[in-house]
Amino acid sequence: MSAPALPRTARRSASAARRPGLTGRTVVNLVVGVSVLYTLLPVLWLVLASTKDRDALFKSNVLSVKGFSLVQNLKDVFSMDAGLYGRWYANSLLYAVLGAALGALISVACGYAFDKYRFRHKEKMFGLVLAAVMVPQTVLALPLYLMASKAGLVNTFWAVFIPVLFNPFGVYLGRIFSQGYVPNEVLEAARVDGAGELATYFKVAMRMLGPGLVTVFLFQLTAIWNNFFLPMVMLSNQDLYPVSLGLYTWNSSASVSPEYYPVVVMGSLLAIVPLILAFALLQRFWRSGLTAGAVK
C-alpha cells in the first residue's frame, strides 16, 4: 500500500521548515565567497602587477598584457643596490626558519613542563604566560632595545634573533598539545622501564608531540617572517635587514626614484613564497595539530 498523502497544510509546513536551512546555507556560502575574494584579490593583483614594468604599472590596466616585464623585474630585484635583496632574503630565512625551529622546541618543552610536572606557583606562572600573550609586540620593542643596548647587541644578528625564540602563545599551545597527545600512563610506563626525565621527553613525549611542534613552528615562522617593528628598532645596518624592513626602505625611496616600484612589487611577491610552501608542505600536520584535545 502506498503511504497516505500529506494534507496541503502539512506540505506547506514541511516546505517552510526546509526553507530556512536553504537560506542559511546560501548566506554561509555567500559569506565564504566574499571572504575568499577578499583574501585572494590582493594576491592576484600582486601576481599580475609583478609582471609590469614601471610605466605599465601606473598607466595601464593591471589585467592587460601591455608592459609585460616579468623576467626583467626578476633580474632587477636581485641586481638592485648590488644584490641587496638576496642578502635580505637570506637573513629572513635565517631569522624565521632557525628561530621558528628553536622557538617551537622551547615553547613545546615549556608547555610540556607546565602540563606534566608539579611545582610551586605553577598556575600563577602560567597565568603570567597567558597575560603575556595579550601584550602587543610593539610595546616590548623599546624595553628590548634598552636591554640589547646594555648588552651591546644593538645592530647585530642576535638583537633580532634572541627575542623571537620566546613566544608565550607557543607555550600555551605546547601545554594544550601535551594534554591532548601525551597520556600520563605512557610516561609512567617509560619511567618504570628506567628511563630518565630527559629520555622520557625526547624519546617518548616528543614523538607524540610532532603535530604540535609543526603547528607551533608554522605560527612562529609566520610571525618572525612578517616581523617588522623589532628589526626596525634594533638594526641600522642594511646588510642585516630582513625582507620586510628592506622592502620598506625601497618603498620609501620609490617616491624619489620610481624605478624602485617594480622591484618592490616583485620583491613582495617573492616574500610570500616561503610561507606558502611551508603551509602547503606541512598542512596535514598543522590541521591534525589544531584538533589536539578536541576528542577525549
C-alpha angles and dihedrals in degrees: 000000000000119000115262115260116254118247117258093251091051091051090051091050092050091048091049090049091054095046098070090053091053091046091049093052090048092052092047092049090048092052091047091049093051090048092051092049091047089053100041103038095071090048091049091050090050092051093049095042091052089066094058130090121228097272095044091047092066105022105042137050111273090226093057124095094232119115095020106180108151098136093044092049090050091052093045095052091058095040100044113110093003094306096306093152092066089055091050091049092051090048092052092049090051094046095044106036098039093036093048092048094050092039092052091051091049095045095048092046090052091047090049090052092050090050104042106030133066119218138148118290091002096149092043090053091047088051088057089052090053090047090052089056089066094052112100114237091231089064090059096049096085096046089047090050092052091048092048090048092055090047092048094240100120113124092017134110091252094058089069100028102052099053093052092058093075118064121168092199089055090053090052091050090046091058092048091050091047091053092048102040110028116064115206090227092064091052092048090051090052091050091049089054088057102260117149124229095264092046090048091053099043099037101035115015098039092056090055091046093058096111090046092052091050092048094050089044091056093048090048093046092053094046095048095043091053093041109128114149098055095052090045090056097041104039135062098157109091091208088070097047120120119226094264094057094039093054089048091057091048091048090051089052092049093078088065098030110034092190087081093067098078093046091049090054093046091045090052090053092050090047093065095050097085092051092049091049093047094052093043094051097041102033096107091057090043095052093048090047093055090060094056111138094007092112119048 
